[in-house]
């Protein structure tokens, strides 16, 4: 009888784990947001296309940007310990822009429909923090109070 009870408990625990595993990243993020909401910091996130010769073509293609190549510029509040990618995703969500990433560490492949490789082999997204190029992945680099984060779509690395 004790063996059957132990097997039933073990089966229930295993079932609970199997049910929770697919939802764990979302649950973890929810818990993390609740923990980090006590200390919020402000930062500015801007997303631009550096090649102004593309602006008219991008606008015709349905990419929402102004004449200066700006897709978004927003001051947001993020939790302490949030990453550059978290800040980008939050700012983009407020403007209804989609973000696509690839790999771990994360590489941003598209913002607002403008994707790496769309305008030549050297085209893609890069970012700076407070005017400095950061060589760490956006899902690792954390946001500091007052950071000015600039995402730039480049068509060459000149």
N, C-alpha and C positions, 0 to 999 in steps of 0.2 A: 504494500500500500504506500509506504514512504517513497519507494522508487518511482511509482506512478505519479505521485504528487510532485516530486522533484522534476520528473520529465515534463509534466504539464507546465510548471513554473519556468523551466528552461525554454520550452517552446514559446511561451507567452513573451518572455524577454527577447528572444530571437525575432519573433514577429514584430514586436515594438521597434526594435532596431531597424529591421528591414523597412518598416513604414516610415521612420524618421529620416533615413539616409538620403532619399531623393530631395527632401525639403531642407536638409541641414544648412546649405549655403544661405538660403533665405532666412532661416531662423537665426543663424549666427549673425547675419547682417542686422536683423531686427534688434537682437540683444546688444550688438555693438553700437547701434544708433542710440538706443536708450541710455547706454552707459556714457557715450560721448556727448550727449545733448546738454549735460550739465555745464560743460565748458565749450562755448562756441567761439570761433575766431573768424574774423572777416578777411576776405581776400578778393581780388579782382581777377576775373577770367575773361580773356579776349581771344577771339578766333578770327584770323584773317587769312586772306590769300595775298601773298607777297607779289605775285606776278600780276600787276594791274592790267596788263594787256589781255588777260583772260576774263576780266570782270564782265564785259558785255556778253561773251560767249556763255559764261557760267549762268548769268541771269537768264539768257535764252533757254538754257538747259534746265531751268527750274530751280537752280540753287539760289537761296534767299540771302543776298548780300547787298550792301550799299555800294555806291560809286567808288568808295575808298577801299573796297575789298573786305569790309568787315562783315562777318557772319553773325557775330555776337560779341557784346561787351557788357559784362554784368558784375556787380559787386554782390557777393554772396556770403553767407555765414555757414561754416562747416564745423563739425566737431573736431576737437583736438585729436591729433593722430590720424586724421583723414589724409588720403593721398591726393596727389595732383590729378589722378584719374577720377577719384571720387568727386573732386571739385568740378572737373570738366563735365562729368555726367550730371551733376546737380544743376549747373548753369545751363547745360543743353536741354535738360528736362523742362526748365522754366520757359525756354524758347521753343519747345517742341522739336528740337533737332535730334536726330539719331546719332549714336556713337557706335562704331564697330571696332572691335579689337581682335588681335590674333596673338596666340601664344602666351607663354609664361616664361620670363617676364612679359608683360603686355606691351604690344605695339599698337598704337591707334592707326587703323587702316582707313577709316572714313569718319568724317564729321559732316552732318547735314547733307549727305549725299555726295560729297566731294571725296573721292577715294584716291589712295596711293596708286600710282601707275596710270591714272586716267589721262594725264597730260605728259606722257613720256616716262621712260624707265627710271628717271631720277626724281620723279614727282612723288611727294608724300608729305607727311606731317612731322613737324618737329616742335619742340617747346623750349621756352626760356622762363626762368624765374628771376624777377627783378633785373631783367636785362642780361642775365648770365645763362649761357648754354649749360644744360644739365645733362650729364652723361649717365644718369641713373634712370631706370625705367619709371614711367609715370605711375605704376601701381606699387612702387616702393618708396619714391620720394614723397615725404610728408609736407603738408602745407603749414607754413608759419604765419602768425598774425601779420597782416599788412602785405602779404605777398602779392605781387603783380605777375600773374601767369599769362603768358602769351603763346598761343598755339598758332603756328604759321604753316600754311600750305606752300611748299616750295616746288619749283619745277626744275631746279638745278642746285648744286651745292657750291656754286661759285661765290 
